[in-house]
Structure formats: C-alpha cells, structure tokens
Amino acid sequence: MKKQRIWEILEISKENDQQSKIFDYFISILIGLNVLAIILETEKSFFAEYKTFFRYFETVSIIIFSAEYFLRIWSCVTVEAYRHPVIGRIKYFFSPMALIDFIAIAPFYLTFMIADARILRILRFLRVLKMTKHFHHSNTFNIITNTIFKKRSELISSLILMFCLLMICATGVFFAENETQPDKFSSIPSAMWWAVATLTTVGYGDIFPVTSIGKILGSISAIFGIGLFALPAGLLASGFSDEMQKEKKFCPHCGEKLQ
C-alpha cells in the first residue's frame, strides 16, 4: 500500500472513504474501551479478579496505537508541509496532533525504565491521556481548535479582564476580612480561592466574608462575575457558529465550494 493511501486512511475520514471511516470508528472505540479499563482498574476487587485481562488489553492497545503513530511518522512526507524525508518528519513530530499521539503511548514505555513508585503512579494516571487521541479522528475538534485560534485575541482580552477582576476582589476581601478571620483570609493567594468561587458563582461556602465591607465586596463580585465570566463562553459560541456555517458552504463528499 502506498504512503499516500496510508496517510489518507489514518487521517480524518472523508465522506466517501469507507476504509478510513472504519479505521476512525475502530480507533475511537478502542480509545473509549481504554478509558473504561482505566476507570474499572480503580475498583480493586474487580481489577484483582481480571488483572491479567487488563494487562493484555493494555499491551495490545499500545501495540495498535504505536503502529498507528509510527505509520503516521512514516507516511507524513506525502503532505506538502512535511515533504522533506528528515526535516519533514521532525516537523511533524513536533506538531500538536503528533505530540498528542506520543503522549498517549509514552507512559506505557516509561514504566519499564522507571522504578520509583511515586513516578509510576503518575505515569499510570497519565494513561488517561489516551482519550486525547480521539481528537485526531474528530472533525468537530478541528472546528473547535480553529474557533479558539481565530478568537484568540478576544479570548486573551477577556481572560486578562477576568484576572484583573479576580485580583481586585481577592485584594479587597483580604484587607476587609484579614483582621476578623486571619485563619481563612490569611493572605491574598488564600483570598483568591474565595474570589474564584464567588466570581464563578459556584459559592462552595467553606470561607465567606462576615464584615459589612466584605459582604458588599462579595455582592459586587458575584454580580460582575456573572457577566464577565460568561464572555469567553459567548465568544466561543459565536465563533463555533461561524465555523459551522463555513463548513456548510463546502460539499461533504468532494470538498468543493457550494454555489
């Protein structure tokens, strides 16, 4: 099979490419089963009974994911951006999607080289990153990433505004409550936890202001938080809608622009 065809199968399937569609479905199901296995492994009695099955399933899955990863590295040179046989593959290796694939399989191999129990626990936890491989086979994820990229300036501006409001609220409540509740509002960083819970309107209730000034600040923070923290969601929703409209302007079968 030619490199070009292998690359086409491995990439997000087109409407009329049956082989690529089957591969996408297979990988997506395998990713889902791996995530389910990681969840079930935390049930100690269940894991102890089926430990051998879990180990074999993980090994087979990693072999499949590794084969897919190396086939992508091998066939990426058919794409114009990665045409050079050496530089092109290095460039592809550091692309976001290739890094996602690498992160998904790396923890399995690292467990054979590391003996530290604490690091091994972290590596076992990182196996959940296998589900990020699904992004490689999802056209919707590409739309979302395009939306974030195109709205990056507005999103950065709104995040800066949110951070400024967070600092103002945390600093204000610290000076208002520190003398009355020195154990709960001991510093501005500790007051930031209250500010985050208030501005996002979560309100855990573990710490709260008791002074009049603190309560006024809390009320103002909650009111401003409702509007300001909704800004990124509104920007993303608007951008996502625009991207979906653009998708509808192209034929799903041939990719040609519709009249």
TIKE-162228 format. One record per residue (C-alpha): residue number from 1; residue in three letters; x negated, y, z negated. Coordinates in pm, whole numbers, plus 50000, padded with zeros to 5 digits. Each point is the difference from the previous one (the first is absolute). Last residue first. Layout:
<sites>
+-----+---------+-------+-------+-------+
! num ! residuo !     u !     v !     w !
+-----+---------+-------+-------+-------+
! NUM !     ALA !     X !     Y !     Z !
...
+-----+---------+-------+-------+-------+
</sites>
This chain:
<sites>
+-----+---------+-------+-------+-------+
! num ! residuo !     u !     v !     w !
+-----+---------+-------+-------+-------+
! 259 !     GLN ! 52265 ! 52780 ! 50513 !
! 258 !     LEU ! 49846 ! 49730 ! 49785 !
! 257 !     LYS ! 49622 ! 49994 ! 49956 !
! 256 !     GLU ! 49844 ! 49665 ! 50089 !
! 255 !     GLY ! 49907 ! 49759 ! 49720 !
! 254 !     CYS ! 50096 ! 49695 ! 50209 !
! 253 !     HIS ! 50251 ! 49819 ! 49776 !
! 252 !     PRO ! 50075 ! 50249 ! 49719 !
! 251 !     CYS ! 50058 ! 50280 ! 50259 !
! 250 !     PHE ! 49886 ! 50333 ! 49858 !
! 249 !     LYS ! 50212 ! 50297 ! 49887 !
! 248 !     LYS ! 50133 ! 49801 ! 49703 !
! 247 !     GLU ! 49653 ! 50000 ! 49844 !
! 246 !     LYS ! 49996 ! 50381 ! 50008 !
! 245 !     GLN ! 50326 ! 50011 ! 49802 !
! 244 !     MET ! 49849 ! 49764 ! 49742 !
! 243 !     GLU ! 49698 ! 50230 ! 49965 !
! 242 !     ASP ! 50222 ! 50304 ! 49938 !
! 241 !     SER ! 50202 ! 49811 ! 49735 !
! 240 !     PHE ! 49679 ! 49894 ! 49828 !
! 239 !     GLY ! 49881 ! 50363 ! 49994 !
! 238 !     SER ! 50323 ! 50121 ! 49840 !
! 237 !     ALA ! 50002 ! 49720 ! 49742 !
! 236 !     LEU ! 49631 ! 50060 ! 49924 !
! 235 !     LEU ! 50053 ! 50373 ! 49947 !
! 234 !     GLY ! 50307 ! 49941 ! 49783 !
! 233 !     ALA ! 49818 ! 49745 ! 49783 !
! 232 !     PRO ! 49702 ! 50235 ! 49965 !
! 231 !     LEU ! 50233 ! 50287 ! 49888 !
! 230 !     ALA ! 50201 ! 49802 ! 49741 !
! 229 !     PHE ! 49736 ! 50062 ! 49733 !
! 228 !     LEU ! 50053 ! 50375 ! 50038 !
! 227 !     GLY ! 50379 ! 50002 ! 49973 !
! 226 !     ILE ! 50060 ! 49775 ! 49701 !
! 225 !     GLY ! 49674 ! 50110 ! 49834 !
! 224 !     PHE ! 50107 ! 50364 ! 49984 !
! 223 !     ILE ! 50305 ! 49915 ! 49787 !
! 222 !     ALA ! 49812 ! 49748 ! 49782 !
! 221 !     SER ! 49709 ! 50238 ! 49939 !
! 220 !     ILE ! 50232 ! 50289 ! 49909 !
! 219 !     SER ! 50178 ! 49783 ! 49742 !
! 218 !     GLY ! 49673 ! 49871 ! 49854 !
! 217 !     LEU ! 49857 ! 50352 ! 49978 !
! 216 !     ILE ! 50310 ! 50111 ! 49811 !
! 215 !     LYS ! 49969 ! 49696 ! 49771 !
! 214 !     GLY ! 49635 ! 50078 ! 49931 !
! 213 !     ILE ! 50076 ! 50364 ! 49920 !
! 212 !     SER ! 50271 ! 49891 ! 49753 !
! 211 !     THR ! 49773 ! 49742 ! 49834 !
! 210 !     VAL ! 50077 ! 49627 ! 50008 !
! 209 !     PRO ! 49838 ! 49897 ! 50328 !
! 208 !     PHE ! 50018 ! 49635 ! 50114 !
! 207 !     ILE ! 49786 ! 49687 ! 49983 !
! 206 !     ASP ! 50114 ! 49638 ! 50048 !
! 205 !     GLY ! 50321 ! 50122 ! 50167 !
! 204 !     TYR ! 49932 ! 49833 ! 50336 !
! 203 !     GLY ! 50137 ! 50304 ! 50186 !
! 202 !     VAL ! 50004 ! 49889 ! 50363 !
! 201 !     THR ! 50092 ! 50347 ! 50129 !
! 200 !     THR ! 49684 ! 50005 ! 50220 !
! 199 !     LEU ! 49907 ! 50332 ! 49840 !
! 198 !     THR ! 50073 ! 49864 ! 49651 !
! 197 !     ALA ! 49806 ! 49671 ! 50020 !
! 196 !     VAL ! 49707 ! 50177 ! 50171 !
! 195 !     ALA ! 49999 ! 50282 ! 49743 !
! 194 !     TRP ! 50011 ! 49755 ! 49706 !
! 193 !     TRP ! 49698 ! 49815 ! 50139 !
! 192 !     MET ! 49832 ! 50337 ! 50066 !
! 191 !     ALA ! 50024 ! 50079 ! 49628 !
! 190 !     SER ! 49741 ! 49728 ! 49936 !
! 189 !     PRO ! 49767 ! 50166 ! 50254 !
! 188 !     ILE ! 50067 ! 50343 ! 49838 !
! 187 !     SER ! 49895 ! 49874 ! 49658 !
! 186 !     SER ! 50140 ! 49869 ! 49670 !
! 185 !     PHE ! 50365 ! 50028 ! 50105 !
! 184 !     LYS ! 50121 ! 49682 ! 49828 !
! 183 !     ASP ! 49779 ! 49996 ! 49687 !
! 182 !     PRO ! 49984 ! 50379 ! 49966 !
! 181 !     GLN ! 50383 ! 50028 ! 49994 !
! 180 !     THR ! 50086 ! 50339 ! 49842 !
! 179 !     GLU ! 49665 ! 50171 ! 50065 !
! 178 !     ASN ! 49963 ! 49854 ! 50348 !
! 177 !     GLU ! 50359 ! 50063 ! 50108 !
! 176 !     ALA ! 50009 ! 50343 ! 50169 !
! 175 !     PHE ! 49632 ! 50009 ! 50104 !
! 174 !     PHE ! 50026 ! 49651 ! 50149 !
! 173 !     VAL ! 50344 ! 50071 ! 50151 !
! 172 !     GLY ! 49859 ! 50288 ! 50203 !
! 171 !     THR ! 49689 ! 49814 ! 50117 !
! 170 !     ALA ! 50200 ! 49697 ! 50113 !
! 169 !     CYS ! 50264 ! 50211 ! 50174 !
! 168 !     ILE ! 49746 ! 50221 ! 50181 !
! 167 !     MET ! 49785 ! 49699 ! 50095 !
! 166 !     LEU ! 50296 ! 49808 ! 50144 !
! 165 !     LEU ! 50121 ! 50307 ! 50188 !
! 164 !     CYS ! 49656 ! 50037 ! 50160 !
! 163 !     PHE ! 49991 ! 49627 ! 50081 !
! 162 !     MET ! 50342 ! 50015 ! 50166 !
! 161 !     LEU ! 49898 ! 50305 ! 50204 !
! 160 !     ILE ! 49682 ! 49820 ! 50112 !
! 159 !     LEU ! 50209 ! 49694 ! 50092 !
! 158 !     SER ! 50238 ! 50219 ! 50204 !
! 157 !     SER ! 49709 ! 50153 ! 50191 !
! 156 !     ILE ! 49842 ! 49658 ! 50063 !
! 155 !     LEU ! 50334 ! 49868 ! 50130 !
! 154 !     GLU ! 50048 ! 50300 ! 50232 !
! 153 !     SER ! 49651 ! 49957 ! 50145 !
! 152 !     ARG ! 50033 ! 49620 ! 50027 !
! 151 !     LYS ! 50332 ! 50004 ! 50186 !
! 150 !     LYS ! 49855 ! 49858 ! 50321 !
! 149 !     PHE ! 49788 ! 49743 ! 49814 !
! 148 !     ILE ! 50282 ! 49896 ! 49766 !
! 147 !     THR ! 50239 ! 49953 ! 50293 !
! 146 !     ASN ! 49743 ! 49805 ! 50202 !
! 145 !     THR ! 49945 ! 49772 ! 49698 !
! 144 !     ILE ! 50376 ! 49944 ! 49971 !
! 143 !     ILE ! 50040 ! 49925 ! 50373 !
! 142 !     ASN ! 49710 ! 49754 ! 49983 !
! 141 !     PHE ! 50167 ! 49832 ! 49702 !
! 140 !     THR ! 50318 ! 49961 ! 50206 !
! 139 !     ASN ! 49803 ! 49816 ! 50271 !
! 138 !     SER ! 49910 ! 49734 ! 49746 !
! 137 !     HIS ! 49742 ! 49730 ! 50067 !
! 136 !     HIS ! 49694 ! 50174 ! 49857 !
! 135 !     PHE ! 50207 ! 50128 ! 49709 !
! 134 !     HIS ! 50068 ! 49638 ! 49903 !
! 133 !     LYS ! 49632 ! 49972 ! 49913 !
! 132 !     THR ! 50080 ! 50218 ! 49696 !
! 131 !     MET ! 50165 ! 49689 ! 49851 !
! 130 !     LYS ! 49656 ! 49847 ! 49959 !
! 129 !     LEU ! 49929 ! 50275 ! 49747 !
! 128 !     VAL ! 50157 ! 49769 ! 49739 !
! 127 !     ARG ! 49669 ! 49817 ! 50003 !
! 126 !     LEU ! 49859 ! 50301 ! 49814 !
! 125 !     PHE ! 50133 ! 49853 ! 49673 !
! 124 !     ARG ! 49781 ! 49695 ! 50042 !
! 123 !     LEU ! 49705 ! 50233 ! 50063 !
! 122 !     ILE ! 50074 ! 50192 ! 49680 !
! 121 !     ARG ! 50017 ! 49675 ! 49802 !
! 120 !     LEU ! 49671 ! 49889 ! 50159 !
! 119 !     ILE ! 49840 ! 50329 ! 49892 !
! 118 !     ARG ! 50099 ! 49933 ! 49639 !
! 117 !     ALA ! 49883 ! 49637 ! 50013 !
! 116 !     ASP ! 49650 ! 50090 ! 50131 !
! 115 !     ALA ! 49886 ! 49713 ! 50225 !
! 114 !     ILE ! 49992 ! 50177 ! 50336 !
! 113 !     MET ! 49890 ! 49845 ! 50332 !
! 112 !     PHE ! 50278 ! 49746 ! 50062 !
! 111 !     THR ! 50269 ! 50248 ! 49883 !
! 110 !     LEU ! 49871 ! 50245 ! 50264 !
! 109 !     TYR ! 50130 ! 49778 ! 50279 !
! 108 !     PHE ! 50363 ! 50020 ! 49884 !
! 107 !     PRO ! 49973 ! 50373 ! 49917 !
! 106 !     ALA ! 49888 ! 50081 ! 50360 !
! 105 !     ILE ! 50309 ! 49869 ! 50185 !
! 104 !     ALA ! 50252 ! 50284 ! 49960 !
! 103 !     ILE ! 49731 ! 50270 ! 49973 !
! 102 !     PHE ! 49871 ! 49899 ! 50345 !
! 101 !     ASP ! 50344 ! 50017 ! 50162 !
! 100 !     ILE ! 50063 ! 50345 ! 49846 !
!  99 !     LEU ! 49655 ! 50112 ! 50117 !
!  98 !     ALA ! 50090 ! 49891 ! 50354 !
!  97 !     MET ! 50320 ! 50207 ! 49982 !
!  96 !     PRO ! 49822 ! 50314 ! 49879 !
!  95 !     SER ! 49717 ! 49984 ! 50261 !
!  94 !     PHE ! 49657 ! 49924 ! 49854 !
!  93 !     PHE ! 49969 ! 49659 ! 50170 !
!  92 !     TYR ! 50128 ! 50154 ! 50325 !
!  91 !     LYS ! 49705 ! 50241 ! 50014 !
!  90 !     ILE ! 49759 ! 49716 ! 49925 !
!  89 !     ARG ! 50164 ! 49797 ! 50279 !
!  88 !     GLY ! 49969 ! 50291 ! 50244 !
!  87 !     ILE ! 49638 ! 50068 ! 49904 !
!  86 !     VAL ! 49908 ! 49639 ! 50080 !
!  85 !     PRO ! 50191 ! 49887 ! 50313 !
!  84 !     HIS ! 50079 ! 50359 ! 50112 !
!  83 !     ARG ! 50367 ! 50022 ! 50109 !
!  82 !     TYR ! 50145 ! 50088 ! 49658 !
!  81 !     ALA ! 50205 ! 50308 ! 50101 !
!  80 !     GLU ! 50080 ! 49844 ! 50340 !
!  79 !     VAL ! 50155 ! 49688 ! 49848 !
!  78 !     THR ! 49869 ! 49670 ! 50138 !
!  77 !     VAL ! 49713 ! 50028 ! 49749 !
!  76 !     CYS ! 50250 ! 49917 ! 49722 !
!  75 !     SER ! 49990 ! 49629 ! 50098 !
!  74 !     TRP ! 49723 ! 49878 ! 49768 !
!  73 !     ILE ! 50085 ! 50218 ! 49699 !
!  72 !     ARG ! 50369 ! 49907 ! 50041 !
!  71 !     LEU ! 49907 ! 49632 ! 50029 !
!  70 !     PHE ! 49794 ! 50040 ! 49683 !
!  69 !     TYR ! 50300 ! 50135 ! 49806 !
!  68 !     GLU ! 50247 ! 49742 ! 50135 !
!  67 !     ALA ! 49762 ! 49716 ! 49910 !
!  66 !     SER ! 49957 ! 50150 ! 49652 !
!  65 !     PHE ! 50378 ! 50027 ! 49950 !
!  64 !     ILE ! 50046 ! 49636 ! 50109 !
!  63 !     ILE ! 49715 ! 49872 ! 49780 !
!  62 !     ILE ! 50129 ! 50216 ! 49712 !
!  61 !     SER ! 50345 ! 49844 ! 50032 !
!  60 !     VAL ! 49859 ! 49646 ! 50000 !
!  59 !     THR ! 49799 ! 50076 ! 49684 !
!  58 !     GLU ! 50294 ! 50165 ! 49825 !
!  57 !     PHE ! 50229 ! 49706 ! 50078 !
!  56 !     TYR ! 49740 ! 49749 ! 49882 !
!  55 !     ARG ! 49955 ! 50184 ! 49668 !
!  54 !     PHE ! 50375 ! 50042 ! 49946 !
!  53 !     PHE ! 50063 ! 49631 ! 50074 !
!  52 !     THR ! 49732 ! 49894 ! 49754 !
!  51 !     LYS ! 50142 ! 50221 ! 49725 !
!  50 !     TYR ! 50355 ! 49865 ! 50037 !
!  49 !     GLU ! 50067 ! 49892 ! 49640 !
!  48 !     ALA ! 49765 ! 50253 ! 49838 !
!  47 !     PHE ! 50148 ! 50278 ! 50215 !
!  46 !     PHE ! 50355 ! 49923 ! 49886 !
!  45 !     SER ! 49897 ! 49995 ! 49632 !
!  44 !     LYS ! 49795 ! 50319 ! 50034 !
!  43 !     GLU ! 50255 ! 50211 ! 50190 !
!  42 !     THR ! 49748 ! 50259 ! 50128 !
!  41 !     GLU ! 49932 ! 49768 ! 50294 !
!  40 !     LEU ! 50357 ! 50057 ! 50119 !
!  39 !     ILE ! 49925 ! 50365 ! 50084 !
!  38 !     ILE ! 49682 ! 49915 ! 50192 !
!  37 !     ALA ! 50189 ! 49726 ! 50188 !
!  36 !     LEU ! 50277 ! 50244 ! 50097 !
!  35 !     VAL ! 49737 ! 50242 ! 50136 !
!  34 !     ASN ! 49849 ! 49716 ! 50201 !
!  33 !     LEU ! 50344 ! 49894 ! 50130 !
!  32 !     GLY ! 50068 ! 50355 ! 50120 !
!  31 !     ILE ! 49662 ! 50016 ! 50177 !
!  30 !     LEU ! 50071 ! 49665 ! 50168 !
!  29 !     ILE ! 50343 ! 50123 ! 50113 !
!  28 !     SER ! 49846 ! 50318 ! 50148 !
!  27 !     ILE ! 49724 ! 49797 ! 50169 !
!  26 !     PHE ! 50251 ! 49762 ! 50161 !
!  25 !     TYR ! 50236 ! 50279 ! 50108 !
!  24 !     ASP ! 49714 ! 50195 ! 50162 !
!  23 !     PHE ! 49870 ! 49684 ! 50172 !
!  22 !     ILE ! 50345 ! 49919 ! 50139 !
!  21 !     LYS ! 50034 ! 50356 ! 50129 !
!  20 !     SER ! 49657 ! 49985 ! 50165 !
!  19 !     GLN ! 50093 ! 49680 ! 50179 !
!  18 !     GLN ! 50336 ! 50141 ! 50113 !
!  17 !     ASP ! 49864 ! 50319 ! 50157 !
!  16 !     ASN ! 50304 ! 50176 ! 50154 !
!  15 !     GLU ! 50071 ! 50250 ! 49720 !
!  14 !     LYS ! 49635 ! 50068 ! 49927 !
!  13 !     SER ! 49830 ! 49837 ! 49704 !
!  12 !     ILE ! 49781 ! 50191 ! 49757 !
!  11 !     GLU ! 49640 ! 49888 ! 50068 !
!  10 !     LEU ! 49870 ! 49644 ! 49965 !
!   9 !     ILE ! 50169 ! 49876 ! 50318 !
!   8 !     GLU ! 49875 ! 50295 ! 50208 !
!   7 !     TRP ! 49647 ! 49958 ! 49862 !
!   6 !     ILE ! 50001 ! 49630 ! 50091 !
!   5 !     ARG ! 50120 ! 50089 ! 50351 !
!   4 !     GLN ! 49720 ! 50252 ! 50053 !
!   3 !     LYS ! 49738 ! 49762 ! 49865 !
!   2 !     LYS ! 50096 ! 49738 ! 50258 !
!   1 !     MET ! 50134 ! 49657 ! 49906 !
+-----+---------+-------+-------+-------+
</sites>
